[in-house]
């Protein structure tokens, strides 16, 4: 009898994996029906797409992106639904392809990077198991900090779920997307939108979500540098830049820009006599390469 039960569950899982297609994005009624059916099946399902009907909206300026993530216990599998490739575990996943995502790994969809923890958080939020509410505050010395409870110093409430909701509790000099925050306003923001403080430092809401995951009390937000130079010549380097060891041929200057909100970065070859190799791919002067989180 136990063997029959296992076989039946395997059939249900195979059915779920193979009946999900791009029509989920285009046909909300069919998607609602499938999700109702899936509530009695082994796999949780989460839709990522560049269209607003998705559970998690993915940014892509030109081409449709759509993928579905499945979860069984702590196992997460991602299926690409469109001809636009997604990147997972260092390889390209084409339309209809599957890839398992392990803890500590990420998947690149469109212009967004989602870690295993991000996807797990979204699953829990969809099932109403998890949402997180934090408060952004500024102390008398001008330092910005996060707290799990509202205080007199709190000026923003941020709620993380499938969407990110911001409530303005008090007047401040902070901005979001270059806009002043009107007292009493409430609105949704994107993960890559940045909260810009009065001193010019900023933090993306995706990074804010990562920093506050599991927070137990007050957490100070410190300004972080986003752009670095890497060179084998000390001239032009400043504090925090990276000086390469001597012995390399010719002048080398690389520019590394980090995107904390996406947990990724870009590397640009500013100057190099020879090509620079990244993951076996050669890049020459003027080229730029995107670096996922695991790199």
C-alpha positions in Angstrom: 0.0 0.0 0.0 2.9 2.4 0.8 4.3 1.7 -2.7 1.0 2.6 -4.2 0.9 5.8 -2.3 4.4 6.8 -3.4 3.6 6.0 -7.0 0.4 8.1 -6.9 2.3 11.1 -5.5 5.0 10.8 -8.2 2.2 10.8 -10.8 0.7 13.9 -9.3 4.1 15.7 -9.3 4.8 14.7 -12.9 1.3 16.0 -13.9 2.0 19.4 -12.2 5.4 19.8 -13.8 4.2 19.1 -17.3 0.7 20.8 -17.4 2.0 24.3 -16.6 2.7 26.4 -19.7 2.7 30.0 -20.9 -1.1 30.1 -21.0 -0.9 30.6 -17.2 0.2 34.1 -17.9 -2.3 34.9 -20.6 -5.3 33.2 -19.1 -6.0 34.3 -15.5 -9.1 32.1 -15.3 -7.2 29.0 -16.3 -4.5 29.9 -13.9 -7.0 30.3 -11.1 -8.5 26.9 -11.9 -5.0 25.2 -11.9 -4.0 26.8 -8.7 -7.2 25.6 -7.1 -6.5 22.1 -8.3 -2.9 22.3 -7.1 -3.9 23.2 -3.6 -4.6 19.5 -3.1 -1.4 18.4 -4.9 2.2 17.9 -3.6 3.9 20.9 -5.2 3.5 24.6 -4.3 3.6 26.8 -7.4 4.8 30.4 -7.9 4.6 32.4 -11.2 7.3 34.8 -12.2 6.6 37.0 -15.2 7.3 40.5 -16.7 3.5 40.9 -16.8 1.6 42.4 -13.9 -0.6 39.3 -13.5 2.3 37.3 -12.1 2.8 36.4 -8.4 6.2 38.1 -8.7 6.7 40.7 -11.4 10.1 40.5 -13.2 11.7 43.4 -14.9 12.6 43.1 -18.6 12.4 46.2 -20.8 11.8 44.5 -24.2 11.0 40.8 -24.1 8.4 38.7 -22.2 9.9 36.7 -19.4 8.0 34.0 -17.6 9.0 31.1 -15.4 7.3 29.0 -12.7 8.9 27.8 -9.5 7.7 24.6 -7.8 8.4 23.7 -4.2 8.2 20.4 -2.4 9.5 20.7 1.2 12.9 22.4 0.8 13.3 21.3 -2.9 12.8 24.2 -5.4 12.6 23.6 -9.2 12.3 26.4 -11.8 10.7 25.9 -15.2 11.2 28.4 -18.0 8.0 29.1 -19.9 9.1 31.5 -22.7 11.8 31.5 -25.5 13.7 34.1 -23.4 16.4 32.1 -21.6 16.8 32.3 -17.8 20.1 31.6 -16.1 20.5 29.2 -13.2 23.5 27.6 -11.6 25.7 29.1 -14.3 23.9 27.7 -17.3 21.1 28.8 -19.7 17.7 27.3 -19.2 15.6 27.4 -22.5 11.9 27.2 -23.0 10.4 24.1 -21.3 13.6 23.4 -19.4 13.9 22.7 -15.7 16.6 23.4 -13.1 16.8 22.7 -9.4 17.9 25.7 -7.2 19.9 24.9 -4.1 20.4 27.0 -1.0 22.9 29.7 -1.7 22.2 29.7 -5.4 20.3 32.3 -7.6 18.4 32.4 -10.8 18.5 35.3 -13.2 15.2 36.2 -14.9 15.2 39.3 -17.1 16.9 42.1 -15.2 16.2 40.5 -11.8 18.2 38.1 -9.7 16.4 35.9 -7.2 18.2 33.8 -4.5 16.9 30.5 -3.1 16.0 32.4 0.1 14.1 35.0 -2.0 12.0 32.3 -3.7 11.3 30.5 -0.4 10.2 33.8 1.1 7.8 34.4 -1.8 6.3 30.9 -1.5 5.7 31.4 2.2 4.2 34.9 1.5 1.8 33.4 -1.1 0.6 30.8 1.4 0.2 33.6 4.1 2.8 31.9 6.2 5.2 34.8 6.2 5.2 38.6 5.7 7.6 40.9 7.4 6.9 44.5 8.6 9.8 46.8 9.5 10.2 50.5 10.3 12.8 52.9 9.0 13.9 55.4 11.5 16.4 58.2 11.9 18.0 59.0 15.3 19.1 62.4 16.6 22.6 61.9 15.2 21.3 61.4 11.7 21.9 57.6 11.6 19.3 55.5 9.7 18.2 52.3 11.3 15.7 49.5 11.0 13.4 48.4 13.8 10.7 45.8 14.2 8.6 48.1 16.3 7.4 51.6 15.6 9.0 54.4 17.7 8.8 58.2 17.6 11.8 58.2 15.3 10.1 56.0 12.7 9.1 57.7 9.4 8.5 54.7 7.1 6.7 51.4 7.5 7.7 48.7 4.9 5.8 45.5 4.5 7.4 42.7 2.6 5.2 40.0 0.9 4.7 39.1 -2.7 4.7 42.9 -3.2 6.5 45.6 -1.2 4.2 48.1 0.5 5.5 51.5 1.9 3.5 53.7 4.3 4.8 57.2 5.1 4.4 57.8 8.8 6.3 61.1 9.3 7.9 63.8 7.2 11.6 63.2 6.2 14.2 64.2 3.6 14.3 60.7 2.2 13.2 60.0 -1.4 12.1 57.0 -3.4 12.7 57.1 -7.2 13.6 60.8 -6.8 10.2 61.6 -5.3 9.5 63.2 -2.0 7.5 61.1 0.5 4.2 62.7 1.3 3.0 62.2 4.8 0.2 59.7 5.0 0.8 58.2 1.5 0.8 54.5 0.9 2.1 52.8 -2.3 3.8 49.8 -3.7 7.5 49.8 -4.8 9.7 47.5 -6.9 12.5 45.5 -5.3 15.1 47.5 -7.3 13.6 50.9 -6.3 16.0 52.7 -4.0 15.3 54.5 -0.7 17.7 57.5 -0.9 18.6 59.2 2.4 19.4 62.8 3.0 23.1 62.2 2.9 22.9 60.8 -0.6 23.4 57.1 0.5 20.8 54.7 -0.6 19.6 51.1 -0.4 17.4 49.1 -2.7 14.3 47.5 -1.3 15.4 44.0 -2.3 18.6 44.5 -0.3 16.5 45.9 2.6 14.4 42.7 2.5 17.6 40.6 2.7 19.1 42.6 5.5 15.9 42.4 7.6 15.3 38.7 7.1 15.3 37.2 10.6 16.0 40.5 12.2 15.3 40.5 16.0 15.7 44.2 16.9 17.4 47.4 15.8 19.7 47.3 12.8 21.8 50.2 11.8 22.0 51.0 8.0 25.4 52.1 7.0 26.2 53.7 3.6 27.8 51.3 1.2 30.1 52.0 -1.8 28.8 50.7 -5.1 31.7 51.3 -7.6 35.3 50.1 -7.3 38.4 50.3 -9.6 40.7 47.3 -9.9 44.1 48.0 -11.5 47.8 46.9 -11.5 48.8 50.6 -11.3 48.3 52.6 -8.1 47.7 55.9 -9.9 44.1 56.9 -10.0 43.1 54.4 -7.2 41.5 55.7 -4.0 40.7 54.2 -0.7 38.7 51.0 -1.1 39.9 50.3 -4.7 41.8 47.2 -5.4 45.5 47.1 -6.4 46.5 44.0 -8.3 49.7 42.1 -7.6 52.7 43.2 -9.9 53.8 41.0 -12.8 50.8 41.4 -15.1 51.4 42.3 -18.7 50.5 45.9 -19.6 48.1 48.3 -17.9 44.9 46.8 -16.5 42.0 48.9 -15.3 38.6 47.2 -14.4 35.5 48.9 -13.0 33.4 46.8 -10.7 29.9 48.1 -9.9 27.8 46.2 -7.3 24.0 46.1 -7.2 23.0 45.1 -3.7 19.4 45.1 -4.5 19.9 42.4 -7.2 22.8 40.7 -5.3 24.8 41.0 -8.5 27.2 43.3 -10.2 28.8 44.3 -13.5 32.5 44.3 -14.5 33.7 46.6 -17.2 37.1 46.4 -18.9 38.3 50.0 -18.9 41.8 49.3 -20.1 43.7 46.0 -20.9 46.3 45.1 -23.5 45.1 41.5 -23.5 41.7 39.9 -23.1 40.3 39.3 -19.6 38.8 35.9 -18.9 35.6 35.5 -16.8 34.2 31.9 -16.6 36.2 30.9 -19.7 34.8 33.8 -21.7 37.2 36.4 -23.1 36.4 40.1 -22.7 38.4 43.0 -24.2 38.7 46.7 -23.6 35.2 48.3 -23.5 33.4 45.1 -22.8 31.0 44.6 -19.9 29.9 41.4 -18.1 27.1 40.8 -15.6 28.2 38.9 -12.5 25.5 36.8 -10.7 25.6 36.6 -6.9 27.4 33.2 -6.8 30.4 34.7 -8.7 
